Amino acid sequence: MTTAVTRSRSLPLFEKYGGIRMLRNVIMDFYDRVLDSDTLGPYFDDVDMTRLIDHQTKFFAMMMGGPVDFSDDRLARAHASMAITHAEFDEIAALLTETLTAAGLEPVDIVTILTSVERRRSVIVRR
């Protein structure tokens, strides 16, 4: 017999946590935190945040097993001119951890997402 818990463990994280609507709210909260950062906020001074949140929602949907695909080449092009440091990447990861925790994701699922983010460090960090 399959229980609801067993089914939720076999679902992609994207579906487990409610799909695009929930994810969009998480990404909006994440960027509120990023914009409040003295270090990270200035990167977004001239950015169309509505567009960025839409792209990031789709990107995180992909990382959570949703119906979207982003190549590392596309990610590299998007970050090529930013000269992001390892320290800044680490701060992004910390803010993401705070955001995912506040959203109620299970710790094991947060680790899965952060591992996926970490795998892209070399594509994003340029100095």
C-alpha positions in Angstrom: 0.0 0.0 0.0 1.3 3.4 -1.0 0.9 6.2 1.6 0.8 9.9 1.0 4.3 10.3 2.5 5.7 7.7 0.2 4.1 9.4 -2.8 5.4 12.8 -1.8 9.0 11.4 -1.5 8.8 10.1 -5.0 7.5 13.3 -6.5 9.9 15.8 -7.9 10.6 18.6 -5.4 8.8 21.0 -7.8 5.5 19.1 -7.4 6.1 18.1 -3.8 6.1 21.8 -2.7 3.3 23.1 -4.9 4.7 23.9 -8.3 5.2 27.3 -9.8 2.9 29.4 -7.5 4.8 28.3 -4.4 8.1 28.6 -6.1 7.4 32.1 -7.3 6.6 33.2 -3.8 9.9 31.7 -2.5 11.9 33.4 -5.2 10.2 36.8 -4.4 11.1 36.3 -0.8 14.7 35.3 -1.7 15.1 38.5 -3.8 13.7 40.7 -1.0 16.6 39.3 1.1 19.2 39.7 -1.7 18.1 43.3 -2.3 18.5 44.1 1.4 22.1 42.9 1.3 24.7 45.7 1.3 27.0 43.4 -0.7 24.5 41.9 -3.2 21.9 44.5 -3.5 23.9 46.8 -5.8 24.1 44.1 -8.5 20.4 44.6 -9.0 20.2 48.4 -9.1 19.4 48.5 -12.8 17.7 45.1 -13.2 14.1 44.5 -14.2 13.2 42.5 -11.1 9.9 41.2 -12.5 11.8 39.7 -15.4 14.6 38.3 -13.2 12.1 36.7 -10.8 10.4 35.1 -13.7 13.7 33.7 -15.0 14.8 32.6 -11.6 11.5 30.9 -10.9 11.9 28.9 -14.0 15.6 28.1 -13.2 14.7 26.8 -9.7 11.8 24.9 -11.2 14.3 23.1 -13.3 16.6 22.4 -10.3 13.6 21.0 -8.5 12.6 18.6 -11.3 10.0 20.9 -12.9 9.2 21.2 -16.6 12.0 23.7 -17.6 15.5 23.4 -18.9 18.4 25.8 -18.6 21.8 25.1 -20.0 25.0 26.0 -18.1 26.0 28.0 -21.2 22.9 30.2 -20.8 23.7 30.6 -17.1 27.3 31.6 -17.9 26.2 34.2 -20.4 23.8 35.7 -17.9 26.5 36.1 -15.3 29.6 36.8 -17.5 29.8 40.5 -16.9 29.1 40.5 -13.2 32.5 39.4 -11.8 30.8 37.5 -8.9 33.2 36.4 -6.2 33.2 33.2 -4.2 32.2 35.3 -1.1 29.2 36.7 -2.9 28.2 33.3 -4.2 28.4 32.0 -0.6 26.2 34.9 0.6 23.6 34.0 -2.1 23.7 30.4 -0.9 23.2 31.5 2.7 20.3 33.7 1.8 18.8 30.9 -0.3 19.1 28.5 2.7 17.3 31.1 4.9 14.6 31.5 2.4 14.0 27.8 1.8 14.0 27.2 5.5 11.4 30.0 6.1 9.3 28.5 3.3 9.1 25.2 5.2 11.1 22.9 2.9 12.5 19.8 4.5 16.2 20.0 5.4 17.1 17.1 3.1 15.4 18.9 0.2 17.2 22.1 0.9 20.5 20.2 0.7 19.4 18.8 -2.6 18.7 22.2 -4.0 21.9 23.8 -2.6 24.0 20.9 -4.0 22.5 21.7 -7.4 23.3 25.4 -7.0 26.9 24.6 -5.8 27.5 22.5 -8.9 27.0 25.7 -10.9 29.5 27.8 -8.9 32.2 27.5 -11.6 29.8 28.8 -14.2 28.7 31.8 -12.1 31.9 32.9 -10.2 34.3 34.9 -12.3 36.9 36.1 -9.9 
